[in-house]
Amino acid sequence: MGEKYVTKLAKLREAKGLTQRQVADALSVDPSTVRNWERNREGTSMIVRVAKLCDLFECSPWDLVELDEGIEE
């Protein structure tokens, strides 16, 4: 493979006028997690995998999951 990906999360977040804390709160994660995503420290490979799945199946990320009413977070 050898591909190198860089996330565009910071640009998207800034375009919406959101802070890292606001994104973290919306996703119920720690702000350091959002910071790591933006700096390509972790999570980038999962984002790329989801994007590739969406390309393969010609779907949105939401088409890959469904709500399981029997599971509590």
Short mmCIF file of the C-alpha atoms (twelve columns), coordinates in Angstrom:
data_MODEL
# 
_entry.id   MODEL 
# 
loop_
_atom_site.group_PDB 
_atom_site.id 
_atom_site.type_symbol 
_atom_site.label_atom_id 
_atom_site.label_alt_id 
_atom_site.label_comp_id 
_atom_site.label_asym_id 
_atom_site.label_seq_id 
_atom_site.Cartn_x 
_atom_site.Cartn_y 
_atom_site.Cartn_z 
_atom_site.pdbx_PDB_model_num 
ATOM 1  C CA . MET A 1  0.000   0.000  0.000  1 
ATOM 2  C CA . GLY A 2  2.425   2.683  1.195  1 
ATOM 3  C CA . GLU A 3  -0.177  5.451  1.133  1 
ATOM 4  C CA . LYS A 4  0.125   8.350  3.559  1 
ATOM 5  C CA . TYR A 5  -3.057  10.087 4.626  1 
ATOM 6  C CA . VAL A 6  -3.473  13.329 6.546  1 
ATOM 7  C CA . THR A 7  -6.780  14.107 8.214  1 
ATOM 8  C CA . LYS A 8  -8.735  17.200 7.293  1 
ATOM 9  C CA . LEU A 9  -10.582 17.185 10.594 1 
ATOM 10 C CA . ALA A 10 -9.050  20.433 11.870 1 
ATOM 11 C CA . LYS A 11 -10.047 22.288 8.698  1 
ATOM 12 C CA . LEU A 12 -13.580 20.923 8.849  1 
ATOM 13 C CA . ARG A 13 -13.856 21.731 12.555 1 
ATOM 14 C CA . GLU A 14 -12.581 25.274 12.080 1 
ATOM 15 C CA . ALA A 15 -14.910 25.838 9.114  1 
ATOM 16 C CA . LYS A 16 -17.818 25.017 11.444 1 
ATOM 17 C CA . GLY A 17 -16.432 27.328 14.115 1 
ATOM 18 C CA . LEU A 18 -16.072 24.524 16.640 1 
ATOM 19 C CA . THR A 19 -13.386 23.991 19.255 1 
ATOM 20 C CA . GLN A 20 -11.729 20.656 19.884 1 
ATOM 21 C CA . ARG A 21 -13.600 20.554 23.210 1 
ATOM 22 C CA . GLN A 22 -16.961 21.015 21.448 1 
ATOM 23 C CA . VAL A 23 -16.203 18.192 19.019 1 
ATOM 24 C CA . ALA A 24 -15.036 15.985 21.890 1 
ATOM 25 C CA . ASP A 25 -18.197 16.707 23.884 1 
ATOM 26 C CA . ALA A 26 -20.394 15.946 20.859 1 
ATOM 27 C CA . LEU A 27 -18.669 12.571 20.450 1 
ATOM 28 C CA . SER A 28 -18.301 11.771 24.162 1 
ATOM 29 C CA . VAL A 29 -14.520 11.537 23.880 1 
ATOM 30 C CA . ASP A 30 -11.665 13.353 25.587 1 
ATOM 31 C CA . PRO A 31 -10.386 16.503 23.851 1 
ATOM 32 C CA . SER A 32 -6.960  14.841 23.622 1 
ATOM 33 C CA . THR A 33 -8.543  12.224 21.349 1 
ATOM 34 C CA . VAL A 34 -9.706  14.917 18.928 1 
ATOM 35 C CA . ARG A 35 -6.270  16.544 19.121 1 
ATOM 36 C CA . ASN A 36 -4.628  13.194 18.291 1 
ATOM 37 C CA . TRP A 37 -6.952  12.658 15.336 1 
ATOM 38 C CA . GLU A 38 -6.111  16.089 13.994 1 
ATOM 39 C CA . ARG A 39 -2.378  15.468 14.379 1 
ATOM 40 C CA . ASN A 40 -2.529  12.020 12.744 1 
ATOM 41 C CA . ARG A 41 -1.371  10.363 15.955 1 
ATOM 42 C CA . GLU A 42 -4.171  7.824  16.176 1 
ATOM 43 C CA . GLY A 43 -7.453  7.010  14.530 1 
ATOM 44 C CA . THR A 44 -6.436  8.074  11.029 1 
ATOM 45 C CA . SER A 45 -6.162  4.480  9.812  1 
ATOM 46 C CA . MET A 46 -9.720  3.762  11.002 1 
ATOM 47 C CA . ILE A 47 -11.052 6.863  9.242  1 
ATOM 48 C CA . VAL A 48 -9.334  5.731  6.031  1 
ATOM 49 C CA . ARG A 49 -10.769 2.222  6.389  1 
ATOM 50 C CA . VAL A 50 -14.288 3.589  6.806  1 
ATOM 51 C CA . ALA A 51 -13.815 5.881  3.791  1 
ATOM 52 C CA . LYS A 52 -12.606 2.946  1.688  1 
ATOM 53 C CA . LEU A 53 -15.557 0.806  2.820  1 
ATOM 54 C CA . CYS A 54 -17.907 3.606  1.805  1 
ATOM 55 C CA . ASP A 55 -16.236 3.807  -1.602 1 
ATOM 56 C CA . LEU A 56 -16.421 0.038  -2.038 1 
ATOM 57 C CA . PHE A 57 -20.090 -0.208 -1.090 1 
ATOM 58 C CA . GLU A 58 -21.045 3.214  -2.470 1 
ATOM 59 C CA . CYS A 59 -22.614 4.184  0.827  1 
ATOM 60 C CA . SER A 60 -22.349 6.651  3.674  1 
ATOM 61 C CA . PRO A 61 -20.707 5.777  6.995  1 
ATOM 62 C CA . TRP A 62 -24.187 5.604  8.533  1 
ATOM 63 C CA . ASP A 63 -25.058 2.786  6.135  1 
ATOM 64 C CA . LEU A 64 -22.344 0.677  7.800  1 
ATOM 65 C CA . VAL A 65 -23.960 0.702  11.255 1 
ATOM 66 C CA . GLU A 66 -27.362 0.492  12.834 1 
ATOM 67 C CA . LEU A 67 -28.670 1.239  16.285 1 
ATOM 68 C CA . ASP A 68 -28.877 -1.809 18.517 1 
ATOM 69 C CA . GLU A 69 -31.542 -0.873 21.012 1 
ATOM 70 C CA . GLY A 70 -30.408 -3.660 23.369 1 
ATOM 71 C CA . ILE A 71 -26.937 -2.189 24.002 1 
ATOM 72 C CA . GLU A 72 -26.325 0.574  26.502 1 
ATOM 73 C CA . GLU A 73 -23.265 2.820  26.208 1 
# 
